[in-house]
């Protein structure tokens, strides 16, 4: 039975992250906080690596996709609810069989997230995966509750690399070529992943899975001169920059990372010219995207 003290933070997670009730109850820690960014070191590493894959897409800024050209950027065009838990990251989607092939490397050499392996399948719609280098767990499920049960069963795809398959030379190279990420920077980058579907219940900001504006605000048009899906996440150590075209507004991304109650504890945002810098300790994530036409002035907002 869920702990009664979990209900208030679980409700907040449901309101801000669109998380289903069962998943939210399973995710909140015992200390009464939301726990969105409270995770193991292994999880923090996995989430930062996911950010590199999700927010890098080949285009004018990086013709060859940079060091994270793994094809994961397409996933930000899917409706995915992220349930961030201490020792696992759960991706809830109506199309798990479409999402899984982008993440899980295959026998034919098609890459996904380097080092991710299929551990087992549960039911007809849940993939349990493990990231070999870190040992972190990732779950892709089509169950609306965000939960799963039952005995392991045969995967609907025979070509995913299994948990006993060692890293390939290509994966070793991909991971070794990746930049160093400080612990505080990893929290910021992982925070982007955990808030893919975040939305302020009062209608002040929304992320919209990085492809649409759920609040339907005026002020954004695409005349065909730019690629609305182009993205580049670059940097090393403490300093990082995320550039993108289209949605979401950079003000909204900053608010999702810093605004109470869903923001990363200790993270603050400052406007610098036409950019927004989100700081956490020594780490800085510069957000370079379209500014919102209307900016609210509530606590934690810009």
C-alpha positions as CSV (number, residue, x, y, z in Angstrom):
1,X,0.0,0.0,0.0
2,X,1.4,3.5,-0.9
3,X,2.7,5.5,2.0
4,X,0.1,8.2,2.9
5,X,2.9,10.8,3.3
6,X,3.7,10.3,-0.4
7,X,0.3,11.6,-1.7
8,X,0.9,15.3,-1.6
9,X,4.2,15.2,-3.5
10,X,2.8,12.6,-5.9
11,X,-0.1,14.9,-6.7
12,X,2.3,17.7,-7.4
13,X,4.3,15.4,-9.8
14,X,1.1,14.5,-11.5
15,X,0.1,18.2,-12.0
16,X,3.5,19.3,-13.3
17,X,4.9,16.3,-15.0
18,X,1.7,14.6,-16.3
19,X,2.8,11.5,-14.5
20,X,0.2,8.8,-13.9
21,X,-0.8,8.3,-10.2
22,X,0.8,4.9,-9.7
23,X,4.1,6.0,-11.2
24,X,4.1,9.2,-9.2
25,X,3.5,7.3,-6.0
26,X,6.3,4.9,-6.8
27,X,8.7,7.7,-7.6
28,X,8.5,10.0,-4.6
29,X,11.1,9.5,-1.9
30,X,10.4,9.1,1.9
31,X,11.7,12.6,2.7
32,X,8.6,14.3,1.4
33,X,10.3,16.0,-1.6
34,X,9.3,15.5,-5.2
35,X,12.4,13.5,-5.9
36,X,12.5,14.4,-9.6
37,X,16.2,15.0,-9.5
38,X,17.1,12.8,-6.6
39,X,18.8,9.8,-8.1
40,X,21.8,7.5,-7.9
41,X,25.0,8.5,-9.5
42,X,24.4,5.8,-12.2
43,X,21.1,7.4,-13.1
44,X,22.6,10.8,-13.2
45,X,25.1,9.6,-15.7
46,X,22.5,7.9,-17.9
47,X,20.2,11.0,-17.9
48,X,23.1,13.3,-19.0
49,X,24.0,10.8,-21.8
50,X,20.3,10.7,-22.9
51,X,20.3,14.5,-23.0
52,X,23.3,14.5,-25.4
53,X,21.4,12.1,-27.7
54,X,18.0,13.8,-27.5
55,X,19.2,17.4,-28.0
56,X,21.7,16.9,-30.8
57,X,20.5,16.8,-34.4
58,X,22.6,17.2,-37.6
59,X,21.9,20.5,-39.4
60,X,23.6,23.8,-40.1
61,X,25.1,24.0,-36.6
62,X,26.6,20.6,-36.7
63,X,26.6,19.0,-40.2
64,X,27.5,15.5,-38.9
65,X,25.5,15.6,-35.7
66,X,28.4,16.1,-33.4
67,X,29.6,13.5,-30.9
68,X,26.1,12.4,-30.1
69,X,24.7,11.6,-33.5
70,X,22.9,8.5,-32.3
71,X,19.5,9.3,-33.9
72,X,17.8,9.8,-30.5
73,X,16.6,13.4,-31.4
74,X,13.6,11.9,-33.2
75,X,12.2,10.9,-29.8
76,X,11.4,14.5,-28.9
77,X,8.7,14.3,-31.6
78,X,6.9,11.6,-29.6
79,X,4.5,12.1,-26.7
80,X,6.6,10.7,-23.8
81,X,5.9,11.1,-20.1
82,X,9.1,10.7,-18.1
83,X,8.8,9.2,-14.6
84,X,12.1,9.9,-12.9
85,X,12.8,7.6,-10.0
86,X,15.9,7.1,-7.8
87,X,17.2,4.0,-9.5
88,X,15.4,3.9,-12.8
89,X,14.0,6.2,-15.5
90,X,10.6,5.2,-16.9
91,X,9.5,6.4,-20.3
92,X,5.7,6.1,-20.7
93,X,4.4,6.2,-24.3
94,X,1.5,5.0,-26.3
95,X,3.9,3.6,-28.9
96,X,6.6,1.7,-26.9
97,X,7.4,-0.5,-29.9
98,X,8.3,2.6,-31.9
99,X,10.3,4.3,-29.2
100,X,12.4,1.2,-28.2
101,X,14.2,0.9,-31.6
102,X,15.5,4.4,-31.3
103,X,17.1,3.6,-27.9
104,X,18.2,0.0,-28.1
105,X,21.2,-0.9,-30.3
106,X,20.6,-3.7,-32.7
107,X,22.5,-6.7,-34.1
108,X,22.8,-5.1,-37.5
109,X,25.0,-2.4,-36.1
110,X,22.3,0.3,-36.0
111,X,23.1,2.4,-32.9
112,X,20.8,3.7,-30.3
113,X,22.0,4.9,-26.9
114,X,25.6,3.5,-26.7
115,X,25.8,0.7,-24.2
116,X,22.0,0.3,-23.6
117,X,20.9,-3.4,-23.6
118,X,17.6,-5.1,-23.4
119,X,17.3,-7.1,-20.2
120,X,13.8,-8.5,-20.6
121,X,10.3,-7.8,-21.7
122,X,7.2,-7.8,-19.4
123,X,3.8,-8.2,-20.8
124,X,3.1,-7.0,-24.3
125,X,4.2,-3.4,-23.9
126,X,7.2,-3.0,-21.5
127,X,10.9,-3.2,-22.2
128,X,13.3,-3.3,-19.3
129,X,16.8,-2.2,-20.3
130,X,20.2,-1.7,-18.6
131,X,23.0,0.7,-19.5
132,X,26.1,-1.5,-19.3
133,X,28.7,1.2,-18.6
134,X,26.8,2.7,-15.7
135,X,24.5,-0.1,-14.7
136,X,21.6,2.3,-14.7
137,X,18.1,1.0,-15.5
138,X,15.8,2.4,-18.2
139,X,12.2,1.3,-18.8
140,X,10.0,1.9,-21.9
141,X,6.4,1.0,-21.3
142,X,3.1,1.4,-23.0
143,X,1.1,0.9,-19.8
144,X,-0.7,4.1,-18.9
145,X,-0.1,3.5,-15.2
146,X,3.6,3.6,-15.8
147,X,3.8,0.2,-13.9
148,X,4.2,-3.4,-15.1
149,X,4.0,-6.9,-13.8
150,X,4.1,-10.5,-14.9
151,X,6.8,-12.9,-15.9
152,X,9.5,-12.2,-18.5
153,X,8.5,-12.9,-22.0
154,X,10.0,-13.1,-25.5
155,X,10.8,-9.7,-27.0
156,X,8.7,-8.7,-30.1
157,X,12.0,-7.8,-31.7
158,X,14.7,-10.4,-32.1
159,X,17.5,-8.0,-33.1
160,X,17.9,-5.9,-30.0
161,X,21.3,-6.5,-28.3
162,X,20.7,-8.5,-25.1
163,X,22.1,-7.7,-21.6
164,X,24.9,-10.2,-22.0
165,X,26.3,-8.6,-25.2
166,X,29.5,-6.6,-24.5
167,X,30.2,-3.1,-25.8
168,X,31.2,-3.0,-29.4
169,X,34.3,-1.1,-30.6
170,X,32.0,1.6,-32.1
171,X,30.2,2.0,-28.7
172,X,33.5,2.3,-26.9
173,X,34.6,5.0,-29.4
174,X,31.3,6.9,-29.1
175,X,31.5,7.0,-25.3
176,X,35.2,7.8,-25.2
177,X,34.6,10.7,-27.6
178,X,32.0,12.2,-25.4
179,X,32.8,15.3,-23.4
180,X,33.4,15.4,-19.7
181,X,30.3,16.4,-17.7
182,X,30.6,17.7,-14.1
183,X,28.2,16.4,-11.5
184,X,26.3,19.7,-11.3
185,X,26.1,20.0,-15.1
186,X,24.8,16.4,-15.3
187,X,22.0,17.4,-13.0
188,X,21.1,20.2,-15.3
189,X,21.3,18.1,-18.4
190,X,19.4,15.3,-16.8
191,X,16.8,17.8,-15.7
192,X,16.0,18.5,-19.3
193,X,15.2,14.9,-19.9
194,X,13.1,14.5,-16.8
195,X,10.9,17.4,-17.9
196,X,10.1,16.5,-21.5
197,X,6.3,16.8,-20.8
198,X,6.4,19.3,-17.9
199,X,3.7,21.9,-17.7
200,X,2.8,24.5,-15.2
201,X,-0.8,23.7,-14.1
202,X,-1.6,27.4,-13.9
203,X,-0.7,27.9,-17.6
204,X,2.4,30.0,-17.2
205,X,4.8,27.7,-19.1
206,X,4.9,24.4,-20.9
207,X,7.5,22.2,-22.6
208,X,5.3,20.3,-25.0
209,X,7.8,17.5,-25.6
210,X,9.9,19.9,-27.5
211,X,7.6,20.0,-30.6
212,X,4.5,22.0,-29.9
213,X,3.0,24.7,-27.5
214,X,0.3,23.2,-25.3
215,X,-0.7,26.7,-24.3
216,X,-1.3,27.7,-27.9
217,X,0.3,31.2,-27.5
218,X,0.8,33.6,-30.3
219,X,4.1,34.8,-31.5
220,X,5.8,31.9,-33.2
221,X,5.7,31.2,-37.0
222,X,7.8,29.1,-39.3
223,X,8.4,30.7,-42.7
224,X,10.6,27.8,-43.9
225,X,13.8,29.7,-43.5
226,X,14.9,27.6,-40.5
227,X,14.7,24.0,-39.5
228,X,12.3,24.0,-36.5
229,X,13.8,20.8,-35.2
230,X,17.5,21.7,-35.3
231,X,19.2,21.3,-31.9
232,X,22.7,21.4,-30.5
233,X,23.8,20.6,-27.0
234,X,27.5,21.3,-26.6
235,X,30.1,22.0,-23.9
236,X,32.2,20.2,-21.3
237,X,32.8,20.3,-17.6
238,X,30.7,22.9,-15.9
239,X,29.7,25.0,-19.0
240,X,27.1,23.9,-21.5
241,X,25.0,25.5,-24.3
242,X,21.7,24.3,-25.7
243,X,20.6,25.9,-29.0
244,X,17.4,25.1,-30.8
245,X,14.8,26.4,-33.2
246,X,11.0,26.1,-32.6
247,X,9.3,25.1,-29.4
248,X,9.6,25.3,-26.5
249,X,10.4,28.9,-25.5
250,X,13.6,29.3,-23.7
251,X,11.8,31.0,-20.9
252,X,9.7,27.9,-20.4
253,X,12.7,25.6,-20.3
254,X,14.3,27.8,-17.7
255,X,11.1,27.9,-15.6
256,X,10.8,24.2,-15.7
257,X,14.3,23.8,-14.3
258,X,14.1,26.6,-11.7
259,X,10.5,27.3,-10.7
260,X,9.1,26.0,-7.4
261,X,8.0,23.3,-6.8
262,X,9.2,21.3,-9.7
263,X,12.6,23.0,-10.4
264,X,16.0,21.5,-9.6
265,X,16.8,22.4,-6.0
266,X,19.4,25.2,-6.0
267,X,19.1,26.1,-9.7
268,X,18.5,29.7,-10.6
269,X,18.0,31.5,-13.9
270,X,19.5,34.8,-15.2
271,X,18.8,36.6,-18.4
272,X,22.0,37.6,-20.3
273,X,21.3,39.6,-23.5
274,X,19.2,37.2,-25.6
275,X,20.1,34.1,-23.7
276,X,19.1,32.6,-20.4
277,X,21.7,31.1,-18.1
278,X,20.6,28.4,-15.7
279,X,23.1,28.0,-12.9
280,X,23.5,25.2,-10.4
281,X,26.6,25.6,-8.2
282,X,29.5,26.0,-10.6
283,X,27.6,24.6,-13.6
284,X,26.0,26.9,-16.2
285,X,23.5,25.7,-18.9
286,X,23.0,28.5,-21.4
287,X,19.6,28.3,-23.2
288,X,19.6,29.9,-26.7
289,X,16.1,29.5,-28.1
290,X,13.1,31.6,-29.0
291,X,12.0,33.9,-26.1
292,X,8.3,33.7,-25.0
293,X,6.1,36.6,-26.3
294,X,4.5,36.9,-22.8
295,X,6.7,36.3,-19.7
296,X,5.1,35.8,-16.3
297,X,6.6,37.3,-13.2
298,X,5.7,34.6,-10.6
299,X,8.3,33.4,-8.1
300,X,11.1,31.5,-10.0
301,X,10.0,32.8,-13.4
302,X,11.7,35.2,-15.7
